[in-house]
Amino acid sequence: MENIEVNFQIQPFEEYVIDILISELGEIGFNSFEPNEDGVNAYIVQTDFNEANLKKMLDNFPLEASIDYKVTKIESKNWNEEWEKNYFEPILIGNECVIHSSFHKQVPKADFDIVIDPKMAFGTGHHETTSMMIARILGLNLKDKSVLDMGCGTSVLAILAAKKGAKLITAIDVDVWCTENSLENIVLNHVEGIEVLRGDSELLEGKNFDFIFANINRNILLEDMSRYASCLLPGGELYMSGFYVEDIPLIEAEANANKLTMIDHNQKNNWVVVKMVKE
């Protein structure tokens, strides 16, 4: 499968500018990112690439920043090697969960040991949204519960839910790279009971869950929240991330319209995870 690499050069070169650019790129189909000296490289399946959409997004970029880019067609990479060469190191979350790849030799000990070979999929635990979601899951009793990992990426959240005793787990993503990588990671972690599906929220019809974890982006969360609410059991809990502190009022308003009550939120570097409960 051929892919498109877009090399972005960003001024000012600030982490928060890169974070927002990655979030905006995710909304137009880009699925993996790696740092470069001047910004970030973003990757998208060739058939999904639309340069007109990219230019429109950059024209409406919410921050004052100079962003130049160069488009290159590439063949599939060995993403394990790329992550190993660059920056994917084992990460310890809450002193309870360690996430590492199969190539790591020195790994801290923890109650929950998760192996993730990320390839093209997002979700190694290093990003604030993923680490906050993992921290939330670590504090939950999931034994014999039904769980949805929506926008699963590497399925790191689904795998942790399985290790915490959830009995029926569904992991959904629109990206074939993510679903294929999820299946590989599930095998690496020797867990069972995870159904991996490729598609969007339409796949939720007829399903029910005690817990939903949706780490995507603001616009998709707003668009799909009614479906999340419909398949969440009474008293069930919905955790959402992939957006910023200033987006909370929009998220909460849509939640309330769907009989979901916001209980609390956590934030890290302006990224947020919110907890909602179904009435």
C-alpha positions as CSV (number, residue, x, y, z in Angstrom):
1,M,0.0,0.0,0.0
2,E,1.4,3.4,-1.0
3,N,1.4,6.3,1.4
4,I,1.9,10.0,1.3
5,E,4.5,11.6,3.6
6,V,4.0,15.4,4.2
7,N,7.0,17.1,5.8
8,F,5.9,20.2,7.8
9,Q,8.3,23.0,8.7
10,I,6.8,25.1,11.5
11,Q,7.7,28.5,12.9
12,P,7.5,29.1,15.8
13,F,8.8,25.7,16.6
14,E,6.7,25.1,19.7
15,E,5.3,21.8,21.0
16,Y,1.8,23.2,21.4
17,V,1.8,24.3,17.8
18,I,2.8,20.9,16.7
19,D,0.1,19.3,18.9
20,I,-2.6,21.4,17.4
21,L,-1.3,20.7,13.9
22,I,-1.4,17.0,14.5
23,S,-4.9,17.2,15.8
24,E,-6.1,19.2,12.7
25,L,-4.3,16.7,10.4
26,G,-6.0,13.8,12.1
27,E,-9.4,15.3,11.2
28,I,-8.5,15.1,7.5
29,G,-7.3,11.6,7.5
30,F,-3.6,11.6,8.5
31,N,-2.9,8.6,10.7
32,S,0.7,8.6,11.9
33,F,3.2,11.2,12.8
34,E,6.9,11.4,13.7
35,P,9.1,14.4,14.7
36,N,11.6,16.1,12.4
37,E,14.1,18.8,13.0
38,D,11.8,21.6,12.0
39,G,8.3,20.2,12.8
40,V,6.6,16.9,12.1
41,N,6.2,14.4,9.3
42,A,2.6,13.2,8.8
43,Y,1.5,10.1,6.9
44,I,-1.7,9.2,5.1
45,V,-2.8,6.5,2.7
46,Q,-2.4,7.8,-0.8
47,T,-6.1,7.2,-1.7
48,D,-7.2,9.3,1.3
49,F,-4.9,12.3,0.5
50,N,-6.6,15.4,-0.7
51,E,-4.2,18.4,-1.0
52,A,-7.1,20.8,-1.4
53,N,-8.3,19.8,2.1
54,L,-4.8,20.2,3.4
55,K,-4.5,23.7,2.1
56,K,-7.9,24.7,3.4
57,M,-6.9,23.4,6.9
58,L,-3.7,25.3,6.8
59,D,-5.5,28.5,5.6
60,N,-7.8,28.2,8.7
61,F,-5.2,27.1,11.2
62,P,-6.2,28.5,14.6
63,L,-2.7,29.8,15.6
64,E,-0.4,32.4,14.2
65,A,2.3,30.2,12.7
66,S,4.3,29.8,9.5
67,I,3.7,26.3,8.1
68,D,5.4,25.1,5.0
69,Y,5.1,21.6,3.7
70,K,6.5,19.1,1.1
71,V,4.6,16.1,-0.2
72,T,6.4,12.8,-1.0
73,K,5.0,9.5,-2.2
74,I,6.5,6.6,-0.2
75,E,6.3,2.8,0.1
76,S,5.3,1.2,3.4
77,K,7.9,1.6,6.1
78,N,9.0,-0.8,8.8
79,W,7.5,1.3,11.6
80,N,8.9,-0.8,14.4
81,E,12.4,0.2,13.1
82,E,11.4,3.8,12.7
83,W,10.0,4.1,16.3
84,E,13.0,2.2,17.7
85,K,15.5,4.6,15.9
86,N,13.6,7.7,17.0
87,Y,11.9,8.1,20.3
88,F,9.6,5.2,21.4
89,E,10.9,4.2,24.8
90,P,9.1,2.2,27.5
91,I,6.6,4.3,29.4
92,L,5.4,3.7,33.0
93,I,2.0,5.1,33.8
94,G,0.8,5.4,37.4
95,N,3.5,3.0,38.5
96,E,1.0,0.3,37.6
97,C,1.2,-0.1,33.8
98,V,4.3,-0.3,31.5
99,I,4.0,0.0,27.8
100,H,6.9,-1.1,25.6
101,S,7.6,-2.6,22.3
102,S,8.8,-6.2,21.5
103,F,12.3,-4.8,20.7
104,H,12.8,-3.3,24.1
105,K,15.3,-5.2,26.4
106,Q,15.2,-3.1,29.6
107,V,11.6,-2.8,30.7
108,P,10.4,-1.6,34.2
109,K,8.3,-4.0,36.2
110,A,4.6,-3.2,36.6
111,D,1.3,-4.9,37.4
112,F,0.2,-4.5,33.8
113,D,2.7,-5.2,31.1
114,I,1.5,-4.2,27.6
115,V,3.5,-4.8,24.4
116,I,2.8,-2.4,21.5
117,D,4.5,-2.6,18.2
118,P,3.0,0.6,16.8
119,K,3.8,0.5,13.0
120,M,1.5,3.1,11.4
121,A,-1.0,3.3,14.3
122,F,-1.2,6.0,17.0
123,G,-1.3,5.0,20.6
124,T,1.9,4.1,22.4
125,G,0.9,5.8,25.6
126,H,3.3,8.7,25.1
127,H,0.8,11.3,24.1
128,E,-1.1,13.0,26.9
129,T,-4.5,11.8,25.7
130,T,-3.5,8.2,25.7
131,S,-1.6,8.3,29.0
132,M,-4.6,10.1,30.7
133,M,-7.0,7.5,29.4
134,I,-4.8,4.7,30.6
135,A,-4.6,6.3,34.0
136,R,-8.4,6.4,34.1
137,I,-8.7,2.8,33.2
138,L,-6.2,1.8,35.9
139,G,-8.6,3.2,38.4
140,L,-11.7,1.3,37.2
141,N,-13.1,-2.1,38.1
142,L,-13.7,-3.6,34.7
143,K,-14.1,-7.3,35.8
144,D,-16.8,-8.9,33.6
145,K,-17.7,-5.6,32.1
146,S,-18.4,-4.8,28.4
147,V,-16.0,-2.2,26.9
148,L,-15.7,-0.2,23.7
149,D,-12.4,1.2,22.5
150,M,-13.6,3.7,19.9
151,G,-10.9,5.0,17.6
152,C,-8.7,2.2,18.9
153,G,-5.4,2.9,17.1
154,T,-3.0,0.3,18.5
155,S,-5.8,-1.1,20.8
156,V,-3.7,-0.3,23.8
157,L,-6.8,0.7,25.8
158,A,-8.7,-2.5,24.7
159,I,-5.7,-4.6,25.7
160,L,-5.5,-3.0,29.1
161,A,-9.2,-3.5,29.6
162,A,-8.8,-7.2,28.8
163,K,-5.9,-7.4,31.3
164,K,-8.2,-5.8,33.9
165,G,-10.9,-8.5,33.4
166,A,-13.3,-7.0,31.0
167,K,-15.3,-9.9,29.3
168,L,-16.6,-8.4,26.0
169,I,-14.4,-5.8,24.3
170,T,-14.9,-4.1,20.9
171,A,-12.2,-2.1,19.3
172,I,-13.2,0.0,16.3
173,D,-11.1,2.2,13.9
174,V,-11.7,3.6,10.4
175,D,-8.1,3.0,9.4
176,V,-7.0,-0.4,8.1
177,W,-3.5,0.2,9.4
178,C,-5.0,0.5,12.9
179,T,-7.2,-2.6,12.8
180,E,-4.4,-4.7,11.4
181,N,-1.9,-3.4,14.0
182,S,-4.6,-4.0,16.7
183,L,-4.8,-7.7,15.8
184,E,-1.1,-8.0,15.9
185,N,-0.8,-6.3,19.3
186,I,-3.6,-8.5,20.7
187,V,-1.7,-11.6,19.8
188,L,1.5,-10.1,21.3
189,N,-0.3,-9.6,24.6
190,H,-2.0,-13.0,24.8
191,V,-5.4,-11.6,25.6
192,E,-8.8,-12.8,24.5
193,G,-12.3,-11.4,24.1
194,I,-11.4,-8.4,21.9
195,E,-13.4,-8.0,18.7
196,V,-11.6,-5.7,16.2
197,L,-13.8,-3.9,13.6
198,R,-13.0,-1.5,10.8
199,G,-15.5,1.3,10.4
200,D,-17.1,4.2,12.2
201,S,-19.9,4.7,14.7
202,E,-22.5,3.1,12.5
203,L,-21.0,-0.2,13.7
204,L,-22.4,0.5,17.2
205,E,-26.0,-0.1,16.3
206,G,-27.4,-3.0,18.4
207,K,-24.4,-3.1,20.7
208,N,-24.4,-2.2,24.4
209,F,-21.5,-1.3,26.7
210,D,-20.8,-0.6,30.4
211,F,-17.8,1.5,29.5
212,I,-16.8,3.5,26.4
213,F,-13.4,4.9,25.8
214,A,-13.2,7.3,22.9
215,N,-9.8,9.0,22.2
216,I,-10.4,10.7,18.8
217,N,-10.9,14.4,18.2
218,R,-13.4,17.0,19.1
219,N,-15.4,17.1,15.9
220,I,-15.9,13.3,15.6
221,L,-16.8,13.1,19.3
222,L,-19.4,15.8,18.8
223,E,-20.8,14.1,15.7
224,D,-20.9,10.6,17.2
225,M,-21.9,11.3,20.8
226,S,-25.6,10.4,20.3
227,R,-24.5,7.0,19.1
228,Y,-22.2,6.6,22.1
229,A,-25.1,7.5,24.4
230,S,-27.5,5.1,22.6
231,C,-25.3,2.1,23.2
232,L,-24.2,3.0,26.7
233,L,-26.1,1.0,29.4
234,P,-27.9,3.0,32.1
235,G,-25.3,4.1,34.7
236,G,-22.6,3.4,32.1
237,E,-19.5,5.6,31.9
238,L,-18.1,7.4,28.8
239,Y,-14.5,8.7,28.8
240,M,-13.5,11.0,26.0
241,S,-10.2,12.6,25.0
242,G,-8.5,14.1,22.0
243,F,-9.5,17.7,22.6
244,Y,-8.5,20.8,24.6
245,V,-9.6,22.5,27.8
246,E,-11.4,25.2,25.8
247,D,-13.5,22.6,24.0
248,I,-15.1,21.3,27.2
249,P,-18.2,23.5,27.0
250,L,-19.0,22.2,23.5
251,I,-18.5,18.6,24.6
252,E,-20.6,19.0,27.8
253,A,-23.4,20.7,25.9
254,E,-23.7,17.9,23.4
255,A,-23.4,15.3,26.2
256,N,-26.3,16.9,28.2
257,A,-28.4,16.9,25.0
258,N,-27.9,13.1,25.0
259,K,-28.7,12.5,28.7
260,L,-25.1,12.3,29.6
261,T,-23.8,14.0,32.8
262,M,-20.3,15.3,33.0
263,I,-18.7,14.2,36.3
264,D,-15.2,15.5,36.1
265,H,-12.1,16.0,33.9
266,N,-8.4,15.8,34.0
267,Q,-6.0,17.8,31.9
268,K,-2.3,17.7,30.9
269,N,-0.6,20.3,28.8
270,N,-4.1,21.6,27.8
271,W,-5.3,18.2,26.6
272,V,-8.3,16.8,28.4
273,V,-10.1,13.6,29.4
274,V,-13.7,13.9,30.6
275,K,-15.9,11.4,32.4
276,M,-19.6,11.2,31.5
277,V,-22.3,9.1,33.0
278,K,-25.5,8.0,31.4
279,E,-28.6,9.0,33.3
